[in-house]
């Protein structure tokens, strides 16, 4: 069910939500959180689809805020429930002109009572998420360094603006890589790692974050570089861990499969798929307390790894 509310107010939207709930039954019962998505016009549907899919694991109210400073002051809204909203209820707010200012006031009256708030900027995040109108009311604040604007100092800025509760989907995409590497190091011969190499696509901020994590956790020199687009276009390509008995290499052959090579053992083919936006969002919604490891990696580990080894791709850092 989709209900359009042109030129409306927050109070009218709240009343409409109650009416929709009464018509459709217990639509909003059992919601565990409110997810506020702050995005730009034309880019919202992908984020809504990811939130709808994640809502099957985390029933929630989704508020999508699209601020358009141009034009006359007015607020248009759309309510989506049932098959159009997964296991959530979605409220899309399009604020125009002066109505686009004061974002906190636009969403406060629509929050679920006594439920945590998570803010997500799929693109164009504020300079300091925790200091923004929406960020101040959220327990968790999610950004994505791989989306617009992809600037040369994006990761450096994440560390400079970090506040407990912040996280980034570039970090979430590393979960399976970190699990595989940790599992390898939990097996004999338990020799210390003496050097690390990380290689990934030039459009992947996760490559640098993985290098920063390994540098922080292993306390050894880490060399990281970007592959050429012809060699590897997206995501992490390879990690090499060096120790006395030889190198451990975990390398992707495509977007789904990878090969693990270890000294004295046959090579193993493993499934290491690239994570979808829905999977990353669902993982972040499982954690409503601050991700302290991410905070250490982005504020401490990032400063230890230095620039990428490939000079021609350094500008992408």
BAVO-263681 format. One record per residue: y, z, x of N, C-alpha, C, CB in turn; residue in one letter. Coordinates in steps of 0.02 Angstrom, whole numbers, padded with zeros to 5 digits, always signed. Atoms other than C-alpha are relative to their C-alpha. Glycine has a CB too. Example, Ala and Ser with C-alpha at 12.3 -4.5 7.8 and 13.67 -1.06 7.14 Angstrom:
-00059+00000+00045-00225+00390+00615+00060+00000+00045+00001+00062-00050A
-00059-00003-00042-00053+00357+00684+00055+00037-00039+00023-00071+00020S
***
This chain:
-00060+00000+00042+00000+00000+00000+00062+00000+00044+00000+00061-00048X
-00063+00003-00036+00173-00046+00063+00057+00008-00051+00007-00067+00039X
-00056-00013+00044+00331+00022-00018+00064-00013+00040-00001+00073-00028X
-00063+00016-00033+00499-00054+00034+00057+00040-00032+00014-00075-00003X
-00057-00039+00023+00656+00052+00021+00063-00026+00036-00010+00077+00014X
-00060+00026-00032+00810-00053+00064+00060+00044-00014+00014-00071-00024X
-00063-00036+00007+00978+00030+00093-00011+00069-00031+00051-00040-00042X
+00021-00064+00027+00910+00205+00070+00027+00058+00041-00076+00004-00004X
-00019-00060-00038+00930+00383+00135-00064+00037+00019+00048+00046-00041X
+00059-00038-00021+00814+00506+00222-00028+00041-00057+00019+00047+00059X
+00025-00040+00056+00804+00615+00067-00039-00043-00050+00058+00035-00036X
+00037+00045+00045+00751+00466-00040-00067-00019+00029+00042-00062-00015X
+00064+00016-00033+00619+00421+00088-00049+00058-00007+00011-00017+00075X
+00043-00059+00006+00551+00599+00085-00028+00006-00071+00039+00064+00018X
+00024-00003+00070+00541+00595-00106-00051-00055-00013+00058-00006-00049X
+00048+00055+00010+00453+00427-00100-00067+00017+00032+00028-00065+00030X
+00063-00021-00032+00324+00499+00020-00039+00046-00046+00014+00035+00067X
+00033-00045+00047+00287+00635-00106-00030-00040-00058+00049+00054-00027X
+00025+00041+00055+00269+00506-00245-00062-00040+00021+00055-00047-00025X
+00057+00038-00025+00153+00399-00140-00061+00045+00007+00016-00034+00068X
+00054-00048-00009+00049+00553-00100-00032+00017-00068+00025+00064+00034X
+00026-00017+00067+00033+00595-00285-00037-00059-00031+00058+00021-00046X
+00033+00059+00027-00013+00416-00330-00067-00013+00034+00044-00060+00007X
+00060+00018-00038-00140+00394-00192-00047+00057+00014+00019-00031+00063X
+00043-00057-00015-00215+00568-00188+00024+00036+00062-00072-00022+00009X
-00018-00042-00058-00218+00679-00033+00012-00043+00061-00055+00052+00015X
-00013+00047-00055-00142+00548+00080+00022+00036+00062+00054-00050-00021X
-00030-00031-00059-00050+00668+00195-00032+00066+00018+00073+00010-00012X
+00031-00063-00017-00169+00815+00199-00040-00007+00065-00046+00024-00057X
+00039+00000-00061-00251+00862+00363+00032-00035+00058-00065-00032-00012X
-00034+00032-00056-00121+00778+00473+00010+00052+00055+00069-00030-00023X
-00002-00048-00055-00122+00857+00645+00063-00005+00042-00060-00010+00045X
-00061+00007-00039+00041+00791+00717+00044-00053-00031-00016-00018+00073X
-00045+00055+00017+00192+00680+00693+00012-00040+00063+00068+00028-00030X
-00013+00046-00056+00205+00529+00808+00063-00039-00016-00060-00048+00013X
-00062+00038+00008+00381+00458+00827-00001-00057+00050+00063+00045+00009X
-00001+00059-00043+00383+00281+00896+00071-00028-00001-00051-00054-00024X
-00068+00027-00006+00554+00225+00958-00005-00067+00035+00048+00049+00039X
+00011+00067-00029+00553+00038+00987+00057-00046-00021-00068-00028-00023X
-00051+00050+00016+00653-00122+00964-00027-00050-00050+00023-00036+00064X
+00019+00047+00053+00652-00251+00826-00042-00057+00030+00062-00028-00036X
+00044+00054-00022+00510-00377+00845-00057+00023+00043+00039-00050+00036X
+00053-00025-00044+00403-00267+00957-00039+00057-00032+00030+00023+00066X
+00028-00060+00030+00351-00134+00833-00072-00008-00024+00042+00021-00058X
+00065+00006+00032+00193-00208+00758-00059+00017+00046-00009-00070-00026X
+00054-00017-00046+00085-00193+00914-00007+00076+00007+00013-00031+00069X
+00001-00074-00006+00134-00009+00930-00028+00031-00064+00071+00027+00014X
+00026-00026+00064+00099+00021+00744-00076-00010-00004+00035-00034-00060X
+00073+00013+00002-00073-00060+00759-00037+00050+00045-00015-00072+00023X
+00032-00048-00046-00115+00052+00909+00000+00069-00031+00036+00001+00068X
-00004-00066+00031-00056+00206+00815-00048+00005-00059+00073+00014-00023X
+00047+00000+00056-00156+00158+00660-00072+00009+00024+00006-00064-00040X
+00068-00007-00027-00313+00139+00765-00012+00070+00028-00012-00053+00055X
+00007-00067-00028-00282+00303+00857-00002+00053-00055+00057+00015+00048X
-00003-00050+00054-00253+00391+00690-00069+00016-00028+00045-00025-00056X
+00067-00015+00023-00438+00380+00651-00030+00058+00039-00045-00063+00007X
+00019-00059-00039-00461+00507+00789+00050+00057-00009-00006-00018+00075X
-00054-00050+00008-00295+00596+00761+00039-00016-00064+00047+00000+00063X
-00039+00012+00061-00239+00592+00578+00071+00025+00008-00034+00034-00062X
-00069-00018-00015-00050+00594+00585+00048-00038-00045+00016-00014+00074X
-00054+00038+00030+00114+00539+00511+00035-00037+00057+00050+00047-00039X
-00033+00042-00051+00191+00396+00609+00069-00019-00026-00043-00064+00015X
-00068+00020+00017+00379+00373+00605+00022-00051+00052+00049+00061-00002X
-00021+00053-00045+00438+00209+00681+00076-00008-00008-00037-00067-00014X
-00073+00004+00002+00623+00207+00725+00024-00061+00038+00032+00065+00028X
-00028+00061-00030+00709+00041+00758+00075+00003-00010-00031-00065-00032X
-00072-00006+00004+00893+00062+00798+00033-00066+00017+00026+00056+00047X
-00037+00063-00011+01005-00092+00782+00074+00015-00008-00024-00056-00050X
-00069-00023+00004+01184-00040+00825+00049-00050-00032+00025+00015+00069X
-00045+00050+00029+01259-00203+00761-00005+00000-00076-00015-00070+00028X
+00001+00007+00073+01305-00235+00580+00028+00060-00036-00070-00013-00023X
-00025-00054+00042+01359-00126+00435-00049+00059+00001+00011-00025-00072X
+00040-00061-00001+01297+00053+00426-00046+00001-00062+00044+00063+00002X
+00049-00009+00055+01137+00064+00322-00068+00016+00029-00003-00064-00044X
+00067-00018-00021+00959+00126+00330-00050-00032-00047-00009+00078+00000X
+00055+00030+00038+00812+00020+00273-00065+00034+00021-00004-00077+00013X
+00063-00034-00015+00638+00095+00263-00058-00036-00032+00002+00073-00023X
+00063+00026+00029+00459+00046+00229-00053+00054+00009-00021-00067+00034X
+00055-00049-00003+00314+00163+00189-00065-00038-00005+00007+00053-00057X
+00066+00032+00001+00137+00107+00229-00053+00054-00004-00010-00046+00064X
+00056-00048+00006-00018+00202+00173-00063-00040-00016+00015+00053-00056X
+00063+00032+00016-00201+00165+00142-00021-00050+00052+00005-00034-00067X
+00025+00051-00047-00270+00006+00219+00052-00027+00047-00030-00056-00038X
-00054+00025-00043-00100-00036+00292+00021+00051+00053+00060-00019-00042X
-00022-00053-00046-00091+00126+00392-00058+00037+00032+00044+00049-00036X
+00057-00035-00030-00266+00171+00452-00010+00068-00033+00010+00007+00075X
+00008-00068+00025-00294+00358+00435+00066+00038+00004-00054+00038+00039X
-00065-00031-00005-00108+00391+00448+00043-00024-00059+00035-00016+00068X
-00051+00029+00044+00047+00363+00343+00057-00020+00046+00023+00050-00057X
-00050+00029-00044+00178+00254+00424+00066-00007-00037-00023-00068+00028X
-00067+00008+00026+00365+00263+00392+00040-00040+00051+00034+00069-00015X
-00039+00043-00044+00465+00121+00470+00073+00006-00020-00025-00074-00002X
-00071-00007+00012+00651+00156+00485+00038-00052+00040+00024+00072+00018X
-00043+00048-00035+00775+00018+00526+00073+00023-00013-00012-00074-00026X
-00068-00027+00006+00945+00095+00559+00049-00051+00029+00007+00068+00036X
-00049+00050-00021+01095-00022+00570+00068+00033+00008+00004-00058-00052X
-00068-00022-00009+01271+00004+00633+00005+00074+00018+00040-00013-00062X
-00011-00071-00015+01335+00183+00635-00060+00043-00021+00062+00025-00035X
+00060-00038+00021+01175+00239+00548-00051+00006+00056-00032-00033-00061X
+00047-00002-00056+01084+00204+00712+00016+00055+00050+00000-00066+00036X
-00018-00056-00045+01175+00347+00799-00030+00064-00028+00078+00006+00008X
+00028-00063+00022+01108+00523+00792-00072-00007-00023+00042+00029-00056X
+00069+00015+00019+00923+00478+00794-00037+00062-00024-00037-00030+00059X
+00034-00061+00021+00869+00659+00775+00007+00011-00075+00028+00060+00039X
-00011-00010+00071+00948+00669+00602-00039-00049-00043+00072-00006-00014X
+00037+00049+00039+00854+00513+00547-00072+00020-00012+00003-00067+00034X
+00071-00015+00004+00683+00587+00577-00016+00072-00019-00033-00016+00065X
+00014-00071+00011+00702+00776+00556-00027+00014-00070+00063+00041+00011X
+00021-00013+00068+00682+00772+00368-00068-00031-00018+00050-00026-00047X
+00064+00033+00014+00521+00670+00383-00057+00029+00042+00006-00074+00014X
+00052-00030-00042+00426+00779+00508-00048+00041-00043+00031+00044+00055X
+00049-00044+00033+00267+00864+00453+00017+00072+00017-00072-00018+00020X
-00015-00070-00015+00298+01052+00436-00053+00032+00044+00008+00040-00065X
+00045-00039-00043+00222+01162+00572-00050-00043+00037-00036+00051-00041X
+00044+00045-00037+00146+01013+00662+00035-00023+00063-00021-00062-00043X
-00032+00022-00062+00177+00961+00843+00027-00071-00007-00049+00003+00058X
-00033+00065+00000+00286+00810+00878-00013-00034+00067+00076+00006-00014X
+00009+00041-00059+00243+00672+01002+00046-00060-00005-00075-00023+00009X
-00046+00057-00001+00373+00541+01050-00029-00054+00046+00071+00021+00023X
+00027+00056-00040+00322+00369+01114+00051-00056+00000-00068-00024-00028X
-00043+00059-00010+00434+00233+01185-00043-00055+00029+00061+00017+00047X
+00041+00054-00027+00324+00077+01200+00039-00046+00047-00030-00041-00056X
-00043+00042-00042+00471-00011+01283+00070+00031+00001+00003-00074-00028X
-00070-00021-00006+00650+00023+01339+00009+00076-00012+00043-00038-00048X
-00007-00072+00009+00636+00213+01361+00070+00024+00019-00052+00038+00042X
-00065-00026-00021+00792+00322+01380-00002+00019+00074+00019+00062-00042X
-00004-00017-00071+00852+00365+01555-00038+00064+00015+00073+00006+00023X
+00035-00064-00007+00789+00543+01537-00032+00016-00068+00048+00059+00024X
+00031-00009+00066+00662+00553+01394+00008+00070-00028-00073-00016+00004X
-00003-00068+00025+00666+00743+01382+00070+00020-00023-00023+00048+00054X
-00068-00016+00019+00856+00742+01361+00025-00043-00059+00046-00009+00059X
-00021+00043+00055+00861+00610+01223-00007+00037-00067-00042-00065-00002X
+00003-00031+00066+00882+00651+01038-00072+00012-00022+00036-00043-00051X
+00069-00005+00022+00699+00617+01000-00041+00042+00050-00032-00070-00008X
+00038-00035-00051+00633+00685+01165+00008+00076-00003+00020-00023+00067X
-00012-00072+00003+00711+00856+01138-00043+00034-00053+00074+00013-00015X
+00039-00031+00053+00608+00886+00981-00075-00008+00010+00020-00029-00067X
+00070+00017-00009+00442+00826+01054-00033+00045+00052-00007-00072+00021X
+00040-00036-00049+00306+00924+01142-00025-00046+00055-00059+00036-00033X
+00022+00051-00048+00243+00766+01226+00044-00061-00007-00075-00019-00010X
-00042+00059-00001+00343+00613+01277-00036-00054+00041+00071+00016+00031X
+00042+00053-00030+00251+00450+01316+00043-00062+00013-00060-00017-00046X
-00032+00063-00017+00324+00300+01407-00053-00047+00029+00059+00012+00052X
+00047+00049-00029+00245+00144+01483+00037-00042+00052-00030-00046-00055X
-00036+00033-00055+00304+00084+01653-00017-00073+00007-00014+00036+00065X
+00020+00070-00006+00215-00083+01631+00036-00045-00049-00074-00007-00010X
-00034+00040+00051+00328-00140+01488+00074-00008+00018-00008+00032-00069X
-00071+00010-00010+00509-00191+01472+00038+00066+00000+00029-00047-00053X
-00017+00045-00055+00614-00161+01570-00041+00017+00062+00076+00005+00016X
+00040-00012-00060+00500-00182+01721+00047-00006+00061-00059-00051+00006X
-00049+00000-00055+00625-00132+01857-00032+00021+00065+00059+00045-00017X
+00028-00013-00066+00598-00113+02043-00008+00075+00015+00043-00031+00053X
+00003-00072-00015+00627+00076+02040-00028+00040-00058+00070+00026+00018X
+00024-00033+00062+00536+00117+01877-00039+00064+00016-00044-00048-00041X
+00040-00060-00015+00408+00237+01954+00042+00053+00035-00060-00019+00043X
-00043-00048-00033+00537+00319+02066+00043+00037-00052+00045-00034+00052X
-00042-00032+00052+00644+00350+01913-00041+00047-00043+00032-00054-00044X
+00042-00045+00038+00497+00426+01820-00005+00068+00033-00070-00030-00010X
+00003-00063-00036+00482+00556+01956+00065+00038-00002-00021-00012+00071X
-00066-00033-00001+00668+00591+01962+00018+00030-00068+00054-00050+00021X
-00018-00024+00067+00680+00614+01773-00055+00042-00032+00015-00058-00045X
+00059-00034+00029+00513+00705+01750+00017+00069-00026-00055+00005+00052X
-00003-00067+00029+00505+00857+01638-00069+00015-00029+00056+00005-00055X
+00067-00015+00027+00344+00949+01586-00005-00024-00073-00014+00076+00004X
+00009+00032+00065+00275+00858+01434+00006-00075+00004+00050+00026-00049X
-00005+00073-00010+00316+00684+01502-00067-00027+00023+00055-00017+00051X
+00056+00037-00029+00178+00559+01535+00014-00074-00007-00068+00020-00034X
-00010+00072+00002+00160+00372+01558-00067-00034-00006+00038-00025+00064X
+00063+00034+00011+00025+00252+01501-00026-00035+00062+00006-00050-00056X
+00024+00027-00064+00018+00178+01677-00046+00051+00033+00060-00016+00046X
+00044-00052-00026-00061+00345+01724-00064+00005-00042+00037+00068+00000X
+00058-00005+00044-00176+00349+01572-00050-00055+00014+00023-00003-00073X
+00045+00056-00014-00248+00180+01620-00045+00014+00061+00040-00064+00011X
+00039-00016-00060-00316+00262+01779-00060+00045-00013+00045+00032+00051X
+00051-00051+00013-00435+00382+01692-00069-00021+00024-00002+00017-00074X
+00068+00022-00019-00594+00280+01717-00006-00010+00076-00018-00065-00036X
+00001+00007-00073-00548+00238+01897-00006+00068+00034+00063-00036+00025X
+00003-00067-00030-00519+00422+01937-00068+00032-00011+00055+00044-00029X
+00067-00027+00013-00683+00470+01853-00052-00030+00046-00020-00013-00073X
+00050+00032-00043-00783+00342+01952+00007+00023+00073+00007-00077-00004X
-00011-00021-00070-00704+00389+02119-00019+00073+00010+00073-00012+00021X
+00019-00070-00006-00727+00575+02088-00076+00007-00001+00031+00041-00057X
+00073-00003+00003-00910+00546+02043-00031-00022+00066-00027-00044-00057X
+00026+00023-00065-00939+00450+02205+00006+00055+00053+00037-00063+00023X
-00012-00051-00052-00864+00590+02311-00040+00064-00014+00074+00016+00004X
+00042-00058+00015-00974+00718+02223-00072-00010+00022+00001+00014-00075X
+00068+00016-00023-01129+00634+02297-00003+00006+00076-00021-00070-00022X
+00007-00002-00072-01200+00656+02474+00017-00067+00030-00071+00021+00020X
+00006-00051-00053-01166+00638+02620+00058+00049+00005-00009-00034+00066X
-00055-00047+00001-01006+00735+02578+00043-00001+00063-00026+00070-00011X
-00043+00007-00059-00915+00668+02730+00073-00004-00022-00020-00062+00042X
-00071+00005+00018-00725+00683+02731+00024-00072+00000+00043+00043+00047X
-00033+00066+00001-00623+00530+02685+00055+00001+00053+00028-00016-00071X
-00050+00002-00053-00515+00475+02831+00056-00050-00014-00033-00019+00065X
-00052+00049+00017-00418+00329+02754-00016-00031-00067+00005-00056+00055X
+00007+00029+00067-00389+00244+02587+00040-00064-00004+00023+00050-00055X
-00036+00061+00016-00340+00069+02533-00005-00012-00075-00028-00061+00041X
-00002+00016+00071-00286+00025+02355+00035-00067-00008+00038+00056-00040X
-00027+00067+00010-00256-00154+02297+00002-00014-00075-00043-00054+00037X
-00005+00017+00070-00195-00215+02129+00050-00056-00012+00020+00060-00040X
-00046+00053+00019-00095-00345+02035+00073+00022+00003-00016-00025-00069X
-00071-00016-00008+00093-00353+02060+00033+00025-00064+00036-00060+00023X
-00029-00024+00062+00125-00315+01876-00029+00068-00020-00012-00050-00055X
+00036-00062+00017+00024-00152+01885+00031+00060+00034-00073-00006+00018X
-00024-00063-00030+00120+00011+01914-00057+00050+00010+00054+00030-00044X
+00057-00045-00009-00050+00096+01898-00027-00002+00071-00056-00019-00049X
+00023+00005-00069-00092+00032+02072+00033+00052+00044+00013-00071+00028X
-00036-00049-00041+00043+00138+02152-00016+00072-00021+00076-00012-00006X
+00016-00068+00023+00002+00289+02043-00070+00021+00024+00003+00003-00076X
+00065-00017-00027-00181+00281+02096+00004+00016+00074-00050-00058-00012X
-00011-00014-00071-00126+00273+02278+00031+00069+00009+00043-00054+00032X
-00033-00065-00005-00013+00423+02250-00048+00057-00016+00060+00003-00048X
+00049-00052+00017-00154+00522+02168-00049+00012+00057-00039-00020-00064X
+00047-00007-00056-00275+00486+02310+00033+00032+00060-00029-00068+00018X
-00036-00031-00056-00143+00531+02439+00009+00075-00011+00068-00034+00010X
-00011-00070+00016-00108+00695+02351-00065+00040+00002+00033+00006-00068X
+00062-00037+00006-00289+00744+02320-00040+00001+00066-00043-00030-00054X
+00041+00004-00060-00369+00687+02484+00039+00018+00064-00028-00070+00007X
-00042-00017-00057-00221+00718+02601-00018-00041+00062-00005+00074+00017X
+00014+00047-00054-00261+00564+02707+00047-00059-00007-00076-00023-00001X
-00043+00059+00005-00164+00405+02748-00025-00048-00053+00004-00036+00068X
+00017+00047+00053-00160+00283+02602+00042-00063+00010+00012+00031-00071X
-00034+00065-00003-00117+00098+02619-00011-00033-00068-00028-00045+00058X
+00007+00034+00063-00081+00008+02457+00040-00065+00001+00023+00045-00058X
-00034+00065+00001-00031-00170+02421-00013-00035-00066-00023-00044+00060X
+00008+00041+00058-00010-00297+02284-00033-00066+00020+00067-00013-00035X
+00029+00066-00010-00120-00452+02275+00048-00053-00025-00068-00006-00037X
-00038+00056+00027-00044-00622+02247-00025-00015-00071-00006-00064+00046X
+00022+00016+00067-00050-00682+02066-00062-00044-00001+00055-00034-00039X
+00059+00044-00003-00178-00813+02117-00063+00040+00017+00010-00055+00052X
+00057-00040-00020-00291-00680+02194-00021+00049-00055+00016+00038+00063X
+00014-00049+00052-00276-00547+02057+00064+00011-00039-00028+00067+00029X
-00062+00002+00038-00151-00552+01915+00019+00069-00028-00006-00049-00056X
-00018-00060+00038-00162-00386+01820-00046+00058+00018-00002-00014-00075X
+00041-00060-00008-00220-00208+01845-00023+00012+00071-00059-00004-00044X
+00026-00018-00066-00309-00125+01990-00059-00044+00017-00021+00075+00002X
+00053+00045-00022-00422-00237+02091-00053+00037+00042+00029-00056+00041X
+00049-00028-00048-00502-00130+02228+00025+00065+00029-00013-00050+00056X
-00013-00061-00038-00511+00042+02308-00051+00005+00056-00001+00063-00045X
+00044-00009-00058-00583+00068+02482+00011+00070+00029+00013-00055+00055X
-00001-00068-00030-00625+00244+02545-00039-00003+00066-00030+00054-00049X
+00032+00004-00066-00662+00255+02731-00022+00069+00023+00049-00031+00051X
+00024-00061-00032-00771+00388+02811-00047-00019+00057-00037+00047-00051X
+00036+00013-00063-00879+00404+02968-00061-00046-00010-00022+00065+00031X
+00061+00039+00010-01037+00327+02894+00013-00070-00027-00046+00036-00047X
-00017+00066+00026-00945+00175+02824+00047+00004-00060-00063-00037-00019X
-00049+00004+00054-00834+00118+02682-00033+00002-00069+00041-00063+00007X
+00017+00003+00071-00853+00151+02497+00050-00046-00033+00000+00073-00034X
-00044+00049+00030-00783+00005+02399-00017-00006-00075-00006-00069+00035X
+00005+00011+00072-00755-00002+02211+00047-00057-00017+00018+00066-00042X
-00039+00061+00009-00698-00176+02165-00017-00034-00066-00011-00049+00058X
+00009+00037+00062-00672-00264+02000-00013-00074+00015+00062+00008-00045X
+00012+00072-00004-00744-00438+01982+00035-00037-00057-00075-00015+00000X
-00037+00027+00057-00660-00466+01813+00029+00058-00039-00047-00045-00046X
-00033-00053+00038-00573-00368+01676-00049+00051-00030+00040-00031-00056X
+00049-00045+00030-00736-00284+01623-00046+00032+00052-00041-00037-00050X
+00051-00023-00047-00856-00268+01770+00028+00014+00069-00055-00052+00005X
-00017-00018-00069-00844-00191+01943-00063+00011+00040+00046+00063+00003X
+00057-00011-00045-00957-00171+02094+00016+00059+00045-00016-00063+00041X
-00007-00057-00045-00982-00009+02190-00046-00010+00059-00017+00067-00037X
+00037+00009-00062-01035-00029+02371+00006+00063+00042+00026-00062+00039X
+00001-00059-00042-01088+00120+02478-00047-00010+00059-00021+00062-00041X
+00044+00009-00059-01164+00132+02653-00071+00024-00014+00029+00038+00059X
+00070-00019+00006-01354+00134+02653-00027-00001-00070-00009+00067+00026X
+00023+00004+00069-01367+00101+02466+00010-00070-00027+00037+00052-00044X
-00012+00065+00031-01387-00055+02360+00064+00001-00041-00060-00021-00044X
-00061+00005+00041-01232-00116+02270-00017+00013-00073+00033-00069+00008X
+00009-00015+00071-01211-00057+02091+00053-00036-00041+00002+00077-00012X
-00046+00030+00048-01134-00156+01951+00014+00051-00055-00028-00066-00031X
-00019-00049+00051-01038-00043+01833+00050-00031-00049+00030+00064+00033X
-00048+00024+00051-00937-00069+01675+00065+00040+00010-00028+00009-00073X
-00065-00032-00011-00753-00033+01710+00053-00042-00035+00016+00007+00077X
-00046+00044+00037-00653-00120+01572+00072+00024+00004-00021-00005-00072X
-00070-00018+00007-00466-00125+01563+00009+00035-00066+00045-00063+00005X
-00007-00041+00060-00410+00004+01437+00050-00032-00048+00023+00071+00018X
-00045+00027+00051-00330-00050+01274+00056+00050-00013-00039-00015-00065X
-00056-00043+00018-00165+00018+01211-00023+00055-00047+00057-00041-00032X
+00025-00050+00047-00257+00107+01071-00038+00056+00037-00046-00033-00052X
+00038-00050-00038-00375+00195+01194+00046+00046+00039-00049-00034+00047X
-00047-00041-00040-00232+00253+01304+00040+00047-00045+00048-00045+00040X
-00038-00042+00045-00130+00317+01157-00044+00056-00028+00029-00042-00058X
+00045-00051+00027-00280+00408+01082-00014+00054+00052-00066-00031-00023X
+00012-00050-00053-00314+00493+01249+00060+00047+00007-00015-00034+00067X
-00059-00042-00008-00135+00553+01264+00010+00047-00059+00062-00044+00009X
-00008-00042+00059-00137+00622+01087-00050+00058-00002-00007-00042-00063X
+00046-00057-00004-00285+00733+01132+00030+00058+00037-00065-00022+00035X
-00031-00052-00042-00172+00830+01249+00071+00012-00024-00001-00021+00075X
-00067-00017+00022-00022+00919+01177+00035+00049+00047-00002+00028-00070X
-00031-00041-00052+00007+01031+01328+00020-00046+00058-00048+00056+00024X
-00023+00043-00054+00095+00963+01484-00058-00021+00046+00054+00035+00041X
+00048+00026-00049-00009+00853+01601+00026+00017+00069-00011-00078-00009X
-00028-00025-00063+00024+00952+01760-00020-00044+00059-00023+00071+00012X
+00021+00044-00055-00077+00834+01871+00045-00061+00004-00073-00021-00008X
-00046+00057+00000+00028+00685+01817+00067+00021+00029+00009-00027-00071X
-00064-00023-00026+00183+00788+01854-00001+00006+00075+00018+00067-00030X
+00005-00006-00073+00122+00825+02031-00003-00069+00033-00062+00041+00020X
+00007+00066-00029+00074+00644+02062+00067-00037+00001-00052-00041-00039X
-00062+00040+00005+00240+00570+02002+00058+00032+00038+00020-00008-00073X
-00055-00033-00035+00351+00701+02085-00015+00014+00074+00018+00065-00034X
+00018-00015-00069+00253+00740+02245-00038-00057+00034-00041+00064+00002X
+00041+00052-00031+00119+00610+02278+00036-00065+00010-00061-00012-00041X
-00037+00063-00006+00235+00463+02246+00043-00002+00062+00043-00011-00062X
-00043-00002-00059+00349+00519+02385-00038-00002+00066+00043+00060-00001X
+00040-00002-00061+00204+00524+02510-00030-00067+00020-00055+00050-00009X
+00039+00060-00015+00134+00348+02500+00039-00056+00033-00030-00026-00063X
-00038+00052-00032+00278+00242+02563-00003-00065-00039-00024-00011+00070X
-00003+00065+00035+00310+00059+02515-00066-00036+00004+00056-00043+00030X
+00062+00039-00004+00172-00067+02481-00006-00038+00066-00005-00049-00059X
+00011+00033-00065+00094-00149+02633+00020-00073-00001-00073+00006+00019X
-00018+00071+00005+00130-00325+02569+00075-00007-00006-00036-00033-00060X
-00073+00004-00002+00310-00362+02616+00027-00044-00055+00024-00025+00067X
-00027+00045+00051+00327-00506+02495-00003+00027-00070-00036-00064+00003X
+00002-00029+00066+00281-00397+02347+00036+00067-00003-00072+00009-00022X
-00032-00065-00001+00383-00245+02398+00054+00005-00054+00031+00011+00068X
-00053-00002+00050+00520-00293+02277-00026+00020-00069+00034-00067-00004X
+00027-00019+00064+00401-00258+02133-00014+00075-00006-00063-00037-00012X
+00016-00071+00002+00379-00076+02179+00043+00038-00049+00007+00031+00068X
***
